[in-house]
Amino acid sequence: MTGVGALGEFVTYYATLVFIMNPFGAAPIFLDIAGKLHPWERRRLANLVAAATAILLLLVALTGDLLLRLYMINLDEFRLAGGIVLIAIALHRLEGESRTMAPDPRDAALVPLAMPLLVGPATMTYVIVFSSQGGGAALFAAILAAVGTVWAILVASEAMLRVLGWSTMRIPTRITSLFVAGVGAAMVHTALLHWGIAVK
């Protein structure tokens, strides 16, 4: 694989993962949960969320093919189901997301912030599909870069919300939802193509 090809794959994986994880949509929920914490505690919580998210995604990338074999699902079957999930989640985001509260912010790093907020069905589906297709180093690098982007937005979430306001923060969620729906439609189309049902 050429350097340009690897870079192109990295950019595609990175952009799609950021769109699916939707850090701008996660930021208000993060503040709902961590808003009353001291600033250094919020930073610590953001660090824990990023670490948990990276570990979960890397585990999914490493074990995705094994999971498909374990459940006796071929890649096209999973791609079709995953594409439908992506489209459904994108439509849900376009309608508007509910805000989630946690009883104790200090226990929220893994659940609900890392999973299912950031590493939900859509994110896991995307990583499994492309790790099974041989995403390799580009996918692993994209995961780490996407998690770094999420971390930066969570750390800056209070300042961003103060400047932009709740309504403006929701705009990127609506825009990226269209791209997520497009990724889902492409996955469905590819599965149907492989079965000879769709046309190129």
C-alpha positions, 0 to 999 in steps of 0.5 A, spaced: 500 500 500 502 506 498 503 512 503 498 516 499 493 510 500 494 509 507 493 516 508 487 516 505 484 510 509 486 514 515 483 520 513 476 516 511 477 512 518 478 518 522 473 523 519 467 517 520 469 515 527 469 522 529 462 523 526 459 517 529 462 518 536 459 525 535 463 529 540 459 535 540 453 531 541 457 528 547 459 534 550 453 537 553 451 530 556 458 530 559 457 537 562 450 534 565 454 529 568 460 532 570 458 540 571 458 540 578 465 537 579 471 541 580 475 543 574 481 538 575 476 533 577 472 534 570 479 533 566 480 527 570 474 524 568 475 526 561 482 523 561 478 516 564 473 517 558 478 517 553 482 512 555 476 507 556 474 509 549 480 507 546 481 501 550 474 499 548 475 501 540 482 497 540 479 491 543 473 491 538 478 492 532 482 486 534 477 481 536 471 483 531 473 478 526 473 473 531 466 475 534 463 474 527 466 467 526 463 466 533 456 468 532 457 465 525 455 471 521 459 473 514 461 480 513 456 482 508 451 480 513 454 484 518 455 490 514 447 490 512 445 489 519 450 495 521 448 499 515 441 499 518 443 501 525 447 507 522 441 509 518 437 508 524 442 512 529 443 518 524 435 519 524 434 519 531 440 524 532 436 528 527 430 528 531 434 530 537 438 527 542 435 526 550 440 528 555 442 523 560 444 524 567 448 519 572 447 518 579 455 519 581 459 523 576 465 519 578 463 513 576 460 515 569 467 514 565 465 507 563 458 507 563 454 511 560 460 516 557 465 511 554 459 506 553 454 507 550 455 514 548 461 514 545 462 506 543 455 505 541 452 500 536 454 504 530 461 505 532 462 498 534 459 496 527 464 500 523 470 498 527 468 491 526 466 491 519 473 495 517 477 491 521 475 485 518 476 488 511 484 489 513 483 496 516 490 495 519 495 500 522 490 506 518 484 504 522 488 503 529 491 510 528 485 513 526 482 510 532 487 513 537 486 520 533 479 520 533 479 519 541 484 524 542 479 529 538 473 527 543 478 528 549 480 535 546 472 537 545 470 534 552 476 538 556 474 544 552 466 543 553 465 548 558 468 554 554 465 552 548 458 551 551 459 558 554 461 561 547 456 557 543 450 556 547 446 549 547 443 551 540 449 552 536 452 546 539 447 541 536 448 544 529 454 539 528 450 533 531 445 534 525 450 535 520 454 529 521 448 525 522 447 526 514 454 523 513 453 517 518 446 516 514 450 516 508 456 511 511 450 506 513 447 507 506 454 505 503 454 499 507 447 496 505 449 498 498 455 494 498 452 488 502 447 488 496 452 488 491 456 482 493 449 478 493 448 481 486 441 484 488 443 492 487 446 495 481 453 499 481 
